[in-house]
């Protein structure tokens, strides 16, 4: 009985912390509740997030707000066509006093990293992120430098403007836990945005947001999320969803086992956000599309027909029996 009581107490603390992060972001961002939930889930699941939306829908501001609610170091990297890998990771510089090279860390050495307009950097700079996003370490000149946890990349990109951009490699896309599509606010939400910023600015509102979580509490809550239980039938359900992407003629590329693990960890995080220490099918269904939409590649014929990844994933899931 004592252990059950302690577990409920821990879940209550986690819910309080999540509510605090929600309130902090909600002081500035109007609406976008789904986006906020996915950002929080990514923190709990130790994952990275790709946010896509047209200019002006607060992609960058959302990432900065998330960092503001966390008492950990934050850095921002503006990706441009002339950005080099050393500008991101760091480089070895010769020190004439010691007659030796010493490593100067780049902006990637932080806890929450906002990469703005990630698709504006060329392939060699994109490739510089492969190791650090997957293994939380950087290898330069034969030396390996580990990242301090928590380590989370929040990247933004514009889906409309294609001039001066580079398509992200599939290997890099696969390293993002979620791809969040940010749309326009409703008319009522836009009125609330105008009201909130009629006599102030977003930067001033941002300065009033206080931190809720620190590195130690994030590590504790991540461990709790790892211990959340998913029944074997739900694991089979996840495998069936991902397996369906590999046998669909409408797809040129299906999802990898990394996608299965991503759905599982994201579903666990979502169940924690909803105050449970066990996964339900609803959690899996909720996270499947943002986990899979950037990991599959439609066949050229289906792309020409105007089919979207979201529509295809939804239709595949509807054909799979949901365990009860």
Rosetta silent file (secondary structure, phi, psi, omega in degrees, C-alpha in Angstrom):
SEQUENCE: XXXXXXXXXXXXXXXXXXXXXXXXXXXXXXXXXXXXXXXXXXXXXXXXXXXXXXXXXXXXXXXXXXXXXXXXXXXXXXXXXXXXXXXXXXXXXXXXXXXXXXXXXXXXXXXXXXXXXXXXXXXXXXXXXXXXXXXXXXXXXXXXXXXXXXXXXXXXXXXXXXXXXXXXXXXXXXXXXXXXXXXXXXXXXXXXXXXXXXXXXXXXXXXXXXXXXXXXXXXXXXXXXXXXXXXXXXXXXXXXXXXXXXXXXXXXXXXXXXXXXXXXXXXXXXXXXXXXXXXXXXXXXXXXXXXXXXXXXXXXXXXXXXXXXXXXXXXXXXXXXXXX
SCORE:     score description
SCORE:     0.000 S_00000001
   1 L     0.000  -40.662 -179.450    0.000    0.000    0.000 S_00000001
   2 H   -60.300  -42.194 -178.186    2.811    2.393    0.859 S_00000001
   3 H   -64.927  -36.680  178.764    4.413    1.922   -2.547 S_00000001
   4 H   -66.090  -39.863  179.873    1.106    2.601   -4.287 S_00000001
   5 H   -64.408  -42.025  179.194    0.636    5.778   -2.268 S_00000001
   6 H   -63.045  -38.137 -179.872    4.152    6.970   -3.127 S_00000001
   7 H   -64.019  -42.984  178.872    3.506    6.325   -6.799 S_00000001
   8 H   -64.567  -38.318  178.514    0.334    8.419   -6.721 S_00000001
   9 H   -62.568  -44.185  178.813    2.190   11.212   -4.928 S_00000001
  10 H   -61.255  -43.782  179.953    4.907   11.210   -7.594 S_00000001
  11 H   -63.552  -35.967  178.298    2.321   11.346  -10.389 S_00000001
  12 H   -64.779  -41.670  177.390    0.640   14.267   -8.651 S_00000001
  13 H   -62.970  -40.082  179.135    3.959   16.143   -8.518 S_00000001
  14 H   -63.841  -44.054  179.169    4.505   15.415  -12.189 S_00000001
  15 H   -62.577  -40.437  178.372    1.038   16.705  -13.072 S_00000001
  16 H   -62.319  -41.082  179.049    1.659   19.873  -11.056 S_00000001
  17 H   -65.061  -42.004  179.420    4.938   20.451  -12.890 S_00000001
  18 H   -63.761  -42.878  177.836    3.282   19.901  -16.272 S_00000001
  19 H   -61.191  -36.191  178.156    0.486   22.319  -15.367 S_00000001
  20 H   -65.508  -41.141  177.043    3.151   24.865  -14.421 S_00000001
  21 H   -64.875  -42.937  178.566    4.859   24.512  -17.818 S_00000001
  22 H   -59.109  -46.280 -178.554    1.477   24.811  -19.553 S_00000001
  23 H   -63.870  -39.548  179.991    0.622   27.974  -17.630 S_00000001
  24 H   -62.339  -47.977  179.003    4.015   29.486  -18.389 S_00000001
  25 H   -66.594  -38.511 -178.226    3.718   28.904  -22.126 S_00000001
  26 H   -67.716  -14.608  175.351    0.039   29.914  -22.053 S_00000001
  27 L   -64.572  -24.877 -176.575    0.943   33.362  -20.705 S_00000001
  28 L  -118.817  -44.738 -177.086    2.158   34.234  -24.183 S_00000001
  29 L   -85.781  126.655  178.186    0.942   31.558  -26.627 S_00000001
  30 L   -98.561  128.833 -178.332   -2.806   31.562  -27.286 S_00000001
  31 L    73.365 -146.263  177.630   -4.316   28.205  -28.236 S_00000001
  32 L    54.590   37.849 -177.104   -1.968   25.608  -29.778 S_00000001
  33 H   -63.126  -37.641  179.693   -2.728   23.179  -26.920 S_00000001
  34 H   -63.633  -43.063  178.560   -1.767   20.147  -28.988 S_00000001
  35 H   -61.061  -42.752 -179.660    1.612   21.685  -29.814 S_00000001
  36 H   -63.766  -42.600  178.480    2.246   22.465  -26.139 S_00000001
  37 H   -60.368  -41.833 -178.709    1.358   18.882  -25.131 S_00000001
  38 H   -69.189  -35.727  176.234    3.774   17.461  -27.691 S_00000001
  39 H   -63.850  -43.541  178.770    6.586   19.771  -26.527 S_00000001
  40 H   -65.756  -41.809  178.532    6.065   18.655  -22.923 S_00000001
  41 H   -61.085  -37.331  179.164    5.866   15.007  -24.014 S_00000001
  42 H   -64.784  -37.985  176.590    9.182   15.411  -25.858 S_00000001
  43 H   -61.577  -47.721 -176.080   10.837   16.676  -22.664 S_00000001
  44 H   -68.858  -29.847 -177.012    9.522   13.707  -20.687 S_00000001
  45 H   -94.664    2.451  179.709   10.446   11.207  -23.426 S_00000001
  46 L    59.261   50.011 -178.104   13.944   12.651  -24.004 S_00000001
  47 L  -124.583  166.403  177.228   13.186   13.434  -27.642 S_00000001
  48 E  -100.885  159.835 -174.704   13.776   16.173  -30.191 S_00000001
  49 E  -132.226  135.918  172.228   11.055   18.146  -31.961 S_00000001
  50 E  -110.527  121.729 -178.230   10.696   19.563  -35.467 S_00000001
  51 E  -109.846  122.891 -178.333    8.131   22.376  -35.676 S_00000001
  52 E  -118.686  135.149  178.976    6.839   23.288  -39.119 S_00000001
  53 L  -177.747  161.058  179.463    4.630   26.241  -39.944 S_00000001
  54 L   -68.405  161.618  179.601    4.341   29.365  -42.057 S_00000001
  55 L   -59.347  141.115  172.900    6.090   32.531  -40.828 S_00000001
  56 L    93.491    5.913  179.962    4.430   34.333  -37.948 S_00000001
  57 L   -99.730   15.063  172.710    2.665   31.483  -36.122 S_00000001
  58 L    75.379   36.447  176.261    5.071   31.654  -33.140 S_00000001
  59 H   -65.019  -53.760 -178.460    7.283   28.635  -33.863 S_00000001
  60 H   -64.650  -41.792 -179.785   10.434   30.298  -32.528 S_00000001
  61 H   -61.778  -38.408  179.355    8.585   31.979  -29.678 S_00000001
  62 H   -62.688  -42.323  178.800    7.144   28.627  -28.563 S_00000001
  63 H   -65.386  -41.055  178.778   10.621   27.099  -28.358 S_00000001
  64 H   -66.312  -36.899  177.647   11.936   30.087  -26.388 S_00000001
  65 H   -65.915  -42.000  177.407    8.971   29.878  -24.023 S_00000001
  66 H   -57.577  -46.717  179.345    9.596   26.179  -23.439 S_00000001
  67 H   -63.000  -34.675 -179.361   13.204   26.962  -22.542 S_00000001
  68 H   -65.529  -30.761 -179.728   12.045   29.776  -20.247 S_00000001
  69 L   -81.317   -5.867  179.719    9.978   27.321  -18.179 S_00000001
  70 E  -112.933  129.467 -178.670   13.058   25.114  -17.709 S_00000001
  71 E   -86.754   62.735  179.492   15.884   26.199  -15.424 S_00000001
  72 L  -139.450  157.511  179.632   18.602   24.911  -17.774 S_00000001
  73 L   -60.114  145.818 -177.547   20.964   26.609  -20.272 S_00000001
  74 E  -131.503  140.197  173.881   19.463   27.589  -23.631 S_00000001
  75 E  -138.577  153.741 -179.841   21.093   28.457  -26.943 S_00000001
  76 E  -123.582  133.265  177.687   19.794   29.489  -30.333 S_00000001
  77 E  -122.015  119.837  176.780   21.424   28.712  -33.670 S_00000001
  78 E   -89.774  110.370 -179.544   20.206   30.492  -36.795 S_00000001
  79 L   -77.756  132.549  179.784   20.845   28.133  -39.701 S_00000001
  80 L  -136.390  162.763 -178.362   21.987   29.845  -42.903 S_00000001
  81 L   -60.938  -24.484 -178.180   23.412   28.588  -46.231 S_00000001
  82 L   -97.225    8.794 -179.118   26.959   29.612  -45.226 S_00000001
  83 L   -73.074  133.118 -179.706   26.884   27.923  -41.803 S_00000001
  84 L  -104.124  157.251  178.248   29.697   25.388  -41.326 S_00000001
  85 H   -54.653  -38.842  179.038   29.723   22.308  -39.041 S_00000001
  86 H   -63.558  -27.350  177.785   32.369   23.956  -36.841 S_00000001
  87 H   -68.647  -21.242 -178.540   30.026   26.904  -36.298 S_00000001
  88 H   -97.914  -49.953 -173.516   27.582   24.491  -34.654 S_00000001
  89 H   -85.590  -33.202 -172.346   29.760   21.898  -32.926 S_00000001
  90 E   112.873  175.969 -176.744   32.878   23.910  -32.162 S_00000001
  91 E  -153.367  162.440  177.084   36.463   23.542  -33.305 S_00000001
  92 E   -88.613  129.888 -177.872   40.011   23.009  -32.069 S_00000001
  93 E  -119.403  135.945 -178.990   42.034   26.213  -31.804 S_00000001
  94 E   -75.199  127.632  177.371   45.825   26.371  -31.415 S_00000001
  95 E  -103.269  106.105 -175.749   46.938   27.944  -28.150 S_00000001
  96 L   -65.377  -25.259 -179.932   50.474   29.348  -28.671 S_00000001
  97 L   -66.934  -44.111  180.000   51.036   29.747  -24.944 S_00000001
  98 L   -93.898   -4.990 -178.022   50.590   26.033  -24.254 S_00000001
  99 L    54.003   45.399 -179.134   51.745   24.993  -27.743 S_00000001
 100 E  -154.267  158.296  176.083   48.687   22.766  -28.043 S_00000001
 101 E   -84.147  139.800  174.558   45.241   22.694  -29.579 S_00000001
 102 E  -128.345  146.686 -174.700   42.276   23.279  -27.289 S_00000001
 103 E   -84.498  128.171  174.075   38.632   22.681  -28.050 S_00000001
 104 E  -105.933  110.578 -175.116   36.285   25.658  -28.219 S_00000001
 105 E   -67.029  143.365  177.136   32.742   24.380  -27.784 S_00000001
 106 L   -89.414 -178.675 -175.645   30.069   25.552  -30.206 S_00000001
 107 L   -68.691  -11.637  177.863   26.485   26.613  -29.405 S_00000001
 108 L   -68.260  -19.337 -179.840   25.253   23.008  -29.585 S_00000001
 109 L   -81.083   81.472  177.777   26.775   22.561  -26.109 S_00000001
 110 L  -154.905 -170.561  179.848   23.707   23.549  -24.150 S_00000001
 111 L  -102.213  -51.686  174.929   20.585   21.849  -22.807 S_00000001
 112 E  -110.227  119.255 -176.452   17.727   23.262  -24.873 S_00000001
 113 E  -116.519  119.045  173.578   18.860   24.194  -28.386 S_00000001
 114 E   -93.278  118.050  174.652   16.637   26.127  -30.746 S_00000001
 115 E  -106.114  106.445 -176.001   17.686   25.615  -34.367 S_00000001
 116 E   -87.737  133.204  179.762   15.832   28.233  -36.371 S_00000001
 117 L    55.221   57.436 -174.484   15.120   27.539  -40.063 S_00000001
 118 H   -60.213  -28.158 -177.205   16.952   24.207  -39.942 S_00000001
 119 H   -83.721   11.071  177.165   16.386   23.556  -43.647 S_00000001
 120 H   -95.910   -4.626  178.688   18.455   26.600  -44.679 S_00000001
 121 L   -97.682  148.511 -178.366   21.820   24.936  -43.962 S_00000001
 122 L   -72.608  175.653 -171.768   23.529   22.646  -46.514 S_00000001
 123 H   -59.692  -39.053 -176.443   23.942   18.873  -46.209 S_00000001
 124 H   -66.846  -32.316  176.561   27.356   18.919  -44.494 S_00000001
 125 H   -76.700  -36.665  174.511   26.006   21.095  -41.690 S_00000001
 126 H   -58.824  -43.813 -176.807   22.876   18.950  -41.413 S_00000001
 127 H   -64.956  -23.664  179.437   25.102   15.874  -41.077 S_00000001
 128 L   -64.570  -19.062 -178.374   26.929   17.501  -38.154 S_00000001
 129 H   -88.392  -12.434 -173.548   23.777   16.971  -36.080 S_00000001
 130 H   -55.802  -54.992 -174.564   23.507   13.207  -36.657 S_00000001
 131 H   -66.622  -45.850 -173.523   25.757   12.054  -33.824 S_00000001
 132 H   -68.701  -32.892 -179.969   24.766   14.642  -31.236 S_00000001
 133 H   -74.545  -32.711 -177.183   21.020   14.149  -31.728 S_00000001
 134 H   -89.987  -44.495 -171.899   21.201   10.358  -31.504 S_00000001
 135 H  -106.857   -1.404  179.865   24.062    9.693  -29.083 S_00000001
 136 L    55.338   42.121  176.884   24.146   12.962  -27.108 S_00000001
 137 E  -154.843  161.336  178.482   27.843   13.371  -27.826 S_00000001
 138 E  -128.500  132.149  177.159   30.173   15.079  -30.291 S_00000001
 139 E  -111.608  117.671 -178.683   33.380   13.571  -31.690 S_00000001
 140 E  -134.702  127.994  178.974   35.932   16.099  -32.938 S_00000001
 141 L    53.058   39.383  176.693   39.606   15.395  -33.756 S_00000001
 142 L    80.837   -0.867  178.872   39.366   11.969  -32.161 S_00000001
 143 E  -108.820  139.659  179.884   37.980   13.281  -28.865 S_00000001
 144 E  -106.904  130.401 -179.139   34.436   12.611  -27.676 S_00000001
 145 E  -119.743  118.099 -178.143   32.558   15.247  -25.708 S_00000001
 146 E   -82.370  147.248  177.538   29.348   14.194  -23.960 S_00000001
 147 L   -86.791  143.229  177.214   26.357   16.522  -23.695 S_00000001
 148 L   -77.125  129.786  176.881   24.995   17.392  -20.274 S_00000001
 149 L   -75.925  151.332   -2.605   21.432   16.120  -19.772 S_00000001
 150 L   -77.596  148.321  177.382   18.788   17.162  -20.486 S_00000001
 151 L  -126.410  118.523 -175.623   19.666   17.673  -24.147 S_00000001
 152 E  -142.256  129.248  175.939   16.833   18.598  -26.509 S_00000001
 153 E  -101.513  126.155  171.762   16.810   20.095  -30.002 S_00000001
 154 E  -114.872  110.999 -176.266   13.783   22.110  -31.063 S_00000001
 155 E  -110.754  146.449  177.704   14.079   22.909  -34.768 S_00000001
 156 E  -119.818  153.106  172.790   11.811   25.051  -36.909 S_00000001
 157 E  -153.685  155.121 -179.102   11.235   25.152  -40.635 S_00000001
 158 L  -101.219  120.435 -176.256    9.008   26.935  -43.127 S_00000001
 159 L   -79.502  -10.151 -171.741    7.084   24.546  -45.436 S_00000001
 160 L   -94.191  -53.687 -175.254    6.228   27.193  -48.032 S_00000001
 161 L   -77.285  120.768 -177.602    9.420   28.989  -49.030 S_00000001
 162 L  -107.374  -17.880 -179.008   11.735   26.653  -50.946 S_00000001
 163 L   -69.229  128.737  178.974   14.303   29.088  -52.372 S_00000001
 164 L    76.820   19.800  178.777   17.588   28.829  -50.494 S_00000001
 165 L  -119.339  162.149  179.739   16.528   25.756  -48.521 S_00000001
 166 L  -127.567  135.150  179.356   17.778   22.173  -48.410 S_00000001
 167 L   -67.087  135.371  179.453   15.649   19.113  -47.860 S_00000001
 168 L   -70.294  136.248  177.316   16.419   17.417  -44.553 S_00000001
 169 L   -63.617  148.007  178.877   17.971   13.942  -44.948 S_00000001
 170 H   -58.064  -36.125 -179.574   15.748   11.031  -43.913 S_00000001
 171 H   -63.504  -32.740  177.940   18.400    9.970  -41.388 S_00000001
 172 H   -78.381  -41.997  178.170   18.090   13.337  -39.657 S_00000001
 173 H   -57.173  -37.407 -177.486   14.292   13.421  -39.782 S_00000001
 174 L   -65.874  -16.957 -178.873   14.252    9.993  -38.127 S_00000001
 175 L   -86.266   -7.881  175.588   16.056   11.483  -35.122 S_00000001
 176 E   -88.642  129.526  177.639   13.148   13.797  -34.299 S_00000001
 177 E   -64.602  -48.462 -178.684   10.591   12.304  -31.942 S_00000001
 178 E  -124.837  149.383  160.270    7.785   14.528  -33.257 S_00000001
 179 E  -116.090  115.780 -177.006    7.085   16.686  -36.246 S_00000001
 180 E  -101.998  124.783  175.630    4.540   19.274  -35.132 S_00000001
 181 E   -95.665  116.188  179.610    2.566   21.143  -37.770 S_00000001
 182 L   -97.215  121.872  178.871    1.552   24.593  -36.503 S_00000001
 183 L  -100.436 -174.560  177.824   -1.433   26.109  -38.233 S_00000001
 184 L   -73.312  150.856  174.404   -3.106   29.500  -38.077 S_00000001
 185 L   -72.019  160.960  173.674   -5.041   30.457  -34.931 S_00000001
 186 L   -71.562  170.111 -179.731   -8.819   30.667  -35.013 S_00000001
 187 H   -63.312  -39.124  179.010  -10.424   34.096  -35.271 S_00000001
 188 H   -65.182  -40.474  178.551  -11.254   34.050  -31.535 S_00000001
 189 H   -66.218  -36.368  179.824   -7.660   33.094  -30.675 S_00000001
 190 H   -67.624  -35.120  175.581   -6.331   35.862  -32.901 S_00000001
 191 H   -62.590  -42.447  178.915   -8.500   38.378  -31.069 S_00000001
 192 H   -64.230  -35.474  176.275   -7.025   37.164  -27.776 S_00000001
 193 H   -62.830  -45.023  179.411   -3.514   37.566  -29.237 S_00000001
 194 H   -63.317  -40.045  179.508   -4.310   41.153  -30.183 S_00000001
 195 H   -65.110  -42.197 -176.357   -5.748   41.837  -26.735 S_00000001
 196 H   -70.231  -27.291 -176.128   -2.744   40.409  -24.913 S_00000001
 197 L  -114.143   17.949  178.162   -0.225   42.376  -26.961 S_00000001
 198 L   -67.243  -38.401 -177.942   -2.112   45.614  -27.467 S_00000001
 199 L  -117.135   11.969 -179.999   -0.152   47.355  -24.710 S_00000001
 200 L  -145.231 -178.203  177.156    2.814   45.006  -24.451 S_00000001
 201 L  -125.647  161.810  179.675    5.151   42.931  -26.594 S_00000001
 202 H   -61.402  -36.432 -179.298    5.833   39.215  -26.789 S_00000001
 203 H   -66.025  -37.043  177.507    9.376   39.761  -25.468 S_00000001
 204 H   -68.988  -40.798  176.988    8.048   41.550  -22.366 S_00000001
 205 H   -63.885  -38.012  179.569    5.501   38.792  -21.767 S_00000001
 206 H   -62.167  -38.204 -177.897    8.285   36.238  -22.229 S_00000001
 207 H   -65.554  -22.401 -178.681   10.388   37.920  -19.534 S_00000001
 208 L   -86.898   -3.032 -179.299    7.593   37.370  -17.002 S_00000001
 209 L   -83.572  126.874 -177.858    7.564   33.574  -17.489 S_00000001
 210 L  -100.094  158.454 -178.981    9.281   31.784  -14.628 S_00000001
 211 L   -77.652  146.881 -177.656   11.044   28.413  -14.667 S_00000001
 212 L  -116.005  -40.138 -176.483    9.200   25.335  -13.392 S_00000001
 213 E  -116.759  146.595  171.623   11.584   22.424  -13.965 S_00000001
 214 E  -117.139 -179.079 -175.583   15.333   22.054  -13.446 S_00000001
 215 H   -60.538  -40.054 -177.904   17.767   19.396  -14.663 S_00000001
 216 H   -67.180  -43.857 -179.437   17.294   17.207  -11.587 S_00000001
 217 H   -69.119  -35.095  176.377   13.491   17.231  -11.726 S_00000001
 218 H   -62.555  -43.554  178.403   13.505   16.531  -15.475 S_00000001
 219 H   -61.458  -40.705  179.080   15.752   13.492  -14.861 S_00000001
 220 H   -63.547  -46.797 -177.525   13.402   12.284  -12.106 S_00000001
 221 H   -69.891  -32.746  176.063   10.281   12.642  -14.239 S_00000001
 222 H   -64.784  -39.294  176.993   11.945   10.990  -17.226 S_00000001
 223 H   -63.866  -39.751  177.653   12.744    7.981  -15.038 S_00000001
 224 H   -61.614  -42.810 -179.238    9.115    7.883  -13.924 S_00000001
 225 H   -64.286  -38.345  177.654    7.911    7.939  -17.522 S_00000001
 226 H   -59.820  -32.076 -176.474   10.242    5.047  -18.393 S_00000001
 227 L   -84.078   -5.298  178.134    8.577    2.953  -15.665 S_00000001
 228 L   -64.568  140.820 -170.770    5.059    3.487  -17.039 S_00000001
 229 E   -93.833  135.532  170.647    3.546    0.175  -18.113 S_00000001
 230 L  -122.054  122.826 -178.704    2.373   -0.721  -21.617 S_00000001
 231 L   -62.532  153.726 -179.989    0.542   -4.037  -21.994 S_00000001
 232 H   -58.098  -34.342  178.268    1.859   -6.600  -24.489 S_00000001
 233 H   -63.938  -33.363  178.070   -1.279   -6.117  -26.612 S_00000001
 234 H   -73.637  -34.041  175.062   -0.402   -2.433  -26.923 S_00000001
 235 H   -64.495  -39.000  176.484    3.144   -3.288  -27.956 S_00000001
 236 H   -65.780  -35.920  177.962    1.688   -5.513  -30.670 S_00000001
 237 H   -63.493  -44.017  177.556   -0.591   -2.623  -31.678 S_00000001
 238 H   -61.994  -45.355 -179.702    2.430   -0.314  -32.074 S_00000001
 239 H   -62.259  -36.493  179.496    4.288   -2.940  -34.102 S_00000001
 240 H   -67.653  -39.724  179.234    1.243   -3.394  -36.347 S_00000001
 241 H   -63.221  -48.547 -178.378    0.996    0.356  -36.998 S_00000001
 242 H   -68.821  -39.151  178.517    4.674    0.679  -37.918 S_00000001
 243 H   -61.401  -33.466 -179.807    4.619   -2.592  -39.875 S_00000001
 244 H   -64.624  -26.624  179.294    1.743   -1.293  -41.991 S_00000001
 245 H   -74.092  -18.331 -176.977    3.980    1.521  -43.271 S_00000001
 246 H   -91.343   -9.804 -176.965    6.448   -1.020  -44.654 S_00000001
 247 L  -121.122   19.727 -177.239    3.888   -2.933  -46.717 S_00000001
 248 L  -101.207  123.116 -178.282    1.906   -0.088  -48.222 S_00000001
 249 L   -65.249  -16.440  179.492    2.249    0.418  -51.987 S_00000001
 250 L   -79.232   -7.520 -176.588    1.571    4.135  -51.541 S_00000001
 251 E  -111.251  134.767  173.698    4.849    4.494  -49.649 S_00000001
 252 E   -82.696  -32.836 -179.561    8.349    4.638  -51.064 S_00000001
 253 E  -139.418  127.888  177.326    9.854    4.424  -47.558 S_00000001
 254 L   -94.525 -177.495 -176.923    8.290    3.022  -44.404 S_00000001
 255 L   -86.620  152.043 -177.316    9.119    3.638  -40.752 S_00000001
 256 L   -94.110  171.968  173.985   12.046    2.001  -38.938 S_00000001
 257 H   -56.980  -25.390  175.691   12.128    0.236  -35.524 S_00000001
 258 H   -60.390  -31.969  177.765   13.208    3.599  -34.122 S_00000001
 259 H   -67.150  -38.644  177.737    9.668    4.770  -34.946 S_00000001
 260 H   -61.190  -46.408  178.410    8.187    1.918  -32.870 S_00000001
 261 H   -63.868  -36.035  179.353   10.304    2.925  -29.890 S_00000001
 262 H   -65.607  -42.886  178.026    9.370    6.561  -30.445 S_00000001
 263 H   -62.286  -42.229 -179.358    5.647    5.768  -30.387 S_00000001
 264 H   -62.137  -50.273 -177.993    6.079    3.760  -27.192 S_00000001
 265 H   -67.771  -36.342  178.039    8.021    6.462  -25.349 S_00000001
 266 H   -67.374  -39.186  178.140    5.741    9.221  -26.646 S_00000001
 267 H   -65.926  -38.861  175.957    2.649    7.275  -25.560 S_00000001
 268 H   -62.336  -44.587  179.243    4.152    6.784  -22.099 S_00000001
 269 H   -62.948  -39.819 -179.406    4.856   10.512  -21.852 S_00000001
 270 H   -68.156  -35.961  177.101    1.332   11.338  -22.983 S_00000001
 271 H   -66.583  -35.715  176.276   -0.169    8.988  -20.395 S_00000001
 272 H   -65.435  -42.037  177.736    1.921   10.749  -17.713 S_00000001
 273 H   -60.131  -33.961 -179.225    0.669   14.131  -18.925 S_00000001
 274 L   -88.451    7.024  172.412   -2.875   12.760  -18.563 S_00000001
 275 L    84.036   22.416 -179.380   -2.140   11.616  -15.020 S_00000001
 276 L  -118.523  152.838  174.312   -1.828    7.858  -15.554 S_00000001
 277 L  -107.638   26.647  175.093    0.964    5.374  -14.886 S_00000001
 278 E  -148.697  152.110 -176.187   -0.199    3.025  -17.659 S_00000001
 279 L   -91.007  139.314  172.976   -0.650    3.407  -21.426 S_00000001
 280 L  -111.952  159.306  176.341   -4.044    3.276  -23.142 S_00000001
 281 H   -55.118  -32.891 -179.181   -4.712    2.779  -26.877 S_00000001
 282 H   -61.312  -34.427  177.961   -5.849    6.414  -26.988 S_00000001
 283 H   -65.213  -42.465 -179.978   -2.313    7.533  -26.081 S_00000001
 284 H   -65.473  -44.272  179.964   -0.852    5.529  -28.963 S_00000001
 285 H   -63.502  -35.893 -176.743   -3.422    6.844  -31.430 S_00000001
 286 H   -68.036  -36.778 -174.289   -2.788   10.428  -30.295 S_00000001
 287 H   -95.318  -12.746 -170.640    0.985   10.332  -30.854 S_00000001
 288 H   -61.655  -44.622 -176.880    1.197    8.074  -33.929 S_00000001
 289 H   -66.642  -49.692  178.127    0.704   10.735  -36.607 S_00000001
 290 H   -65.716  -22.079  175.759    3.237   13.305  -35.259 S_00000001
 291 H   -78.440  -33.752 -171.407    5.730   10.458  -34.698 S_00000001
 292 H   -99.480  -23.041 -168.838    5.302    8.968  -38.176 S_00000001
 293 L   -59.912  -28.166 -178.796    4.485   11.866  -40.521 S_00000001
 294 L   -99.668   -1.207 -177.262    8.154   12.794  -41.092 S_00000001
 295 L  -101.312   -8.116  179.692    9.471    9.208  -41.147 S_00000001
 296 L  -110.626  153.671  178.104    7.571    7.980  -44.204 S_00000001
 297 E  -125.801  120.951  179.734    8.055    8.947  -47.840 S_00000001
 298 E   -70.462  151.167  174.172    5.113    8.838  -50.230 S_00000001
 299 L   -67.128  152.419 -179.227    5.546    7.331  -53.666 S_00000001
 300 H   -55.139  -36.238 -179.340    5.856    9.942  -56.451 S_00000001
 301 H   -63.835  -44.471 -178.764    2.448    8.919  -57.816 S_00000001
 302 H   -69.819  -33.398  176.081    0.667    9.520  -54.513 S_00000001
 303 H   -63.726  -41.578  179.116    2.472   12.821  -54.031 S_00000001
 304 H   -65.930  -29.688  178.281    1.224   13.959  -57.448 S_00000001
 305 H   -76.167  -10.531  178.403   -2.295   12.922  -56.454 S_00000001
 306 L    89.442   11.647  177.555   -2.062   15.257  -53.474 S_00000001
 307 L   -69.613  138.602  178.895   -2.168   12.591  -50.765 S_00000001
 308 L  -104.439  154.045  176.862   -0.637   13.746  -47.473 S_00000001
 309 H   -56.480  -39.154 -179.406    1.301   11.603  -44.971 S_00000001
 310 H   -61.206  -43.691 -179.803   -1.299   12.386  -42.288 S_00000001
 311 H   -63.462  -41.822 -178.270   -4.158   11.113  -44.462 S_00000001
 312 H   -67.732  -44.602  179.077   -2.305    7.938  -45.310 S_00000001
 313 H   -60.853  -43.590 -179.096   -1.296    7.191  -41.695 S_00000001
 314 H   -61.398  -42.512 -178.944   -4.865    7.800  -40.536 S_00000001
 315 H   -68.306  -34.409  178.553   -6.277    5.430  -43.151 S_00000001
 316 H   -68.110  -42.943 -178.710   -3.745    2.715  -42.243 S_00000001
 317 H   -65.182  -35.485 -178.926   -4.503    2.952  -38.523 S_00000001
 318 H   -62.711  -22.608 -178.592   -8.258    2.718  -39.164 S_00000001
 319 L   -88.708   -5.114 -178.728   -7.710   -0.738  -40.675 S_00000001
 320 L  -101.051  132.633 -179.208   -5.925   -2.064  -37.572 S_00000001
 321 L   -68.954  129.932  179.582   -7.991   -3.446  -34.733 S_00000001
 322 L   -84.200  122.926 -179.423   -7.586   -1.369  -31.572 S_00000001
 323 L   -67.292  143.114  179.578   -6.907   -3.578  -28.508 S_00000001
 324 L  -130.097    0.000    0.000   -9.352   -3.230  -25.622 S_00000001
